[in-house]
C-alpha cells in the first residue's frame, strides 16, 4: 500500500493502466507527491472532498486518457476538477481548454459549475455548437441554419412534396415507390426473419402481434404472402373480402373471397416439397388442406390455390394473373393517380411524422456517416431487393434535399460537424486548444470521432509534421460503456471499448493510452449496486468493473410488483400503497417509461402528484431522457413484453442498420444498458411494475432473488388479501 498524507491508499496499478509509455512509468512515481502538493486545492473545489481515485484521475496528464466512470461516481465533478486543476496548477490557460458535452443540458451544467469556480474563459460546447463555431470562424460569419434542421414537421412536409413530384416525373421512383410501399415496405416474417426462426406457433403469433401486417385496405393479415396478395388484388382492381365466412358453411373462413363472385382464394403456406414452417404442424396442416379442398369440391365452389413458394418467386405477379385469368376474373388496374392517392394517403401531425420516420432517420444518419456513395451502400446490401428499392427512392430525394440547402445557402446539423471536419483537414482551421475533454464519451458517433481525431492530428499534412504540430494537444475522455444507449442516433460505444485502437498515440507496435477507473458511487446503496451490476455484466462484452458504495442496506432495494391489473390501475395502486409510508417521507419520486407514449394520462399524473406531495416532488421521463439524472425513489411503470415493452422487441429497420455500427452478438444488449440506466437513477429504491400476463424478459430475469438480491410481490394475491382483511404489505 502507498501512503499519501499519512493515509494508506490502494496501489495505483489497481485502477490505472498505462500502455507502452516510459513517461507514464515516471509519472506514476510522482503521483503521491503531486497529490500532497495539491490536496488543499482539491478540497476547496467542492463541499465533499474528492476521492483518492478522483484526485488521481484529475492529475492524470498523458496524451490520451480514458476515465471509465460508473453510474454516480462523479463524472461531471471529475471533469470540473480536472479543468480547475489544469488552470490553478499553471499547466494550461483557460482559453486553451475545450470541454465537449453530449447534450445542451450537460453543457449548461458544466459551464455553470466552471463559472462558479471563476473559470469563465473555458470553451464548453456540444459537438454541433463546436462545429458551428469553427465554420463561423473560417467563413467570417455565422452560417445560415436551414429551418429543416430544427423543425421535423417542416422536413416531413418537404420530403412528402418532393416524393410526390418524383412520383410524377421519375419513372424509376414511381415504380420503386409502388414496389417498396405495397410489396416490400414491412419488416415482415419472410423479410426480416427467415421462416425457420420460429419454433412454435406461439412464437410466431407473439411476433405478429408486435409487427402488424396492414394492407392498403387497412386489414390486419397473418402473413407477408397474404399482404402481398391482398395489395396486388387491390392494384388490379379486384375486390375481395379477407377471411369472410364461406356462404355454404359458417365454420370455413377462406383467406379471400372475391366480391360478386362465387370464387375463393386459399393461400397455402407450403414450399415445393409440401413442407410448412417449423412452428406449424406439417401433418395437421396438410390434412386440413385436403379436407378444405374436398369441401370446395363438394360445395361446387370455385377455388384458386396459391402457394407460399409461388409468392416468393420473381414472377409471382404473373402467376397470380394467370390464375385469375383462368376464371375470367375482370381486371381493371388502378390508374397512376389512384395509386398516388393510396401512396400518399397520410395523416397529419405526429402520424405523418411516423410515416416518414424511415426517411428522416436515414437522412440524418446518412449525412452523419459522411454521406457514403450510393454505390457503396448498394454493395453493402449485396443486392438485397428491398434495399435496392429504397436506395432508388432515397437517392434522388437526397439530392433534392441537398439542392434545397444549396439554394438557400444553408446547412443542417450534420453539415455543422462534417464541414467543420473538412475545414480542419484542409488546415483552414487550426486547433487552438492544448486540452480536449469529452464528457459521456460512450455516446460518441463516427462523425464526432472524425472531428476530434482531425483536431488532434491536423490531417492533411505529412505524418511527421502533423505529430510535431499537435504534440501538445492532449485528450481526456470520461464515460461509462454500461450506459451506452444511443446506437439509434449513430453512437458507437466501440470507440470507447477499443479506445486504444481509435485514439491511442502510435507507439512502437501498438497504440498507447492511459485508462483509469472510478468505482465509488455516491448515488445509490450496495443493494442497487449489486442488482444492477450483476444484470449489466450478463453481457460479457461490457468492461468488467465493480462499483463500491458508501451506503449499506439490509433489505433489497430493487422491488418487483407483479400484477395483471390494467396499466393505469397498477400506477394508482402503487401510489396508494406507498405514498403514506414513513420510509418515503421527504423523498422525491421519478417515474420512468420506455416510450414517451407510455407517459401516464393527465388524470393519472394528477393522482400521482397529489398522492406523493406529502413526500417530495415527482418527475416523469423516458428511460433515455433520465440519463444523467437521479432521484430518491424510481418507479419503472411499463415492464411487459412485446414490441413496445421492456426490453423492446421493436427492431430497427434493416435499412437503418446499413448506417449504424454492427449489432452486438448479445441479445438485447442496448436494451439491457438502457434498463441498467433506469435501475441506477435511484438513491434509495427502484420499483418495477411488472405485467404477469405479458412477462418482460428483464423482469423475469430479476425474479432470481438469490442471485440479484431483489424482492418480488404477487400483487394480485396481496390485493385479494387486502380486500378480505384490510391487509397492507410493507417492503
Buried (B, 14 or more C-beta within 10 A) or exposed (E): EEEBEEEEBEEBEEBBBBBBBEEBEEBBEEBBEBBEEBBEBBEEBBEEEBBBBBBBBBBBBBBBBBBBBBBBBBBBBBBBBBBBBBBBBEBBEBEBBBBBBBBEEBBEBBBEBBEEBEBEEBBBBBBBBBBBBBBEBBEEEEBEBBEBBEEBEEBBBBBBEBBBBBBEEBEEBBBBBBBBBBBBBBBBBBBBBEBEBBEEEEEBEBBBEBBEBEBBBEBEBBBBBBBBBBBBBBBBEBBBBBBBEBEEEEEBEBBBBBEEBEBBBBBBBBEEEEBBBBBBEEEEBBEEBEEBBEBBEEBEBBBBBBBBBBBBEEEBBEBBBEBBEEEEBEEEEBEEEEBBEBBBEEEEEEEBBEBBBBBBBBBBBBBBBEEEEBEEBBEEBEEBBBBBBBBBBBBBBBEBBBEBBEEEEBBBBBBBBBBBBBBBBEEBBEBEBBBBBBBBBBBBBBBBBBBBBBBBBBBEBEEEEBBEBBEEBBBBBBBBBBBBBBBEBBBBBBBBBEBBEBBBBEBEEEBBBBBBBBBBBBBBBBBBBBBBBBBBBEBEBBBEBEBEBEBEBEEBBBBBBBBEBEBBEBBBBBBEBBBBEEEBEEBBBBBBBBBEEBBBEEEBBEBBBEBBEEBBEBBBBBBBEBBBBBBBBBBBBBBBBBBBBBBBBBBBBBBBBBBBBEEBEEEBBBBBBBBBBBBBBBBBBBBBBBBBEBBBBBBBBBBEEEEBBBBBBBBEEBBEBBEEEEEEBEB
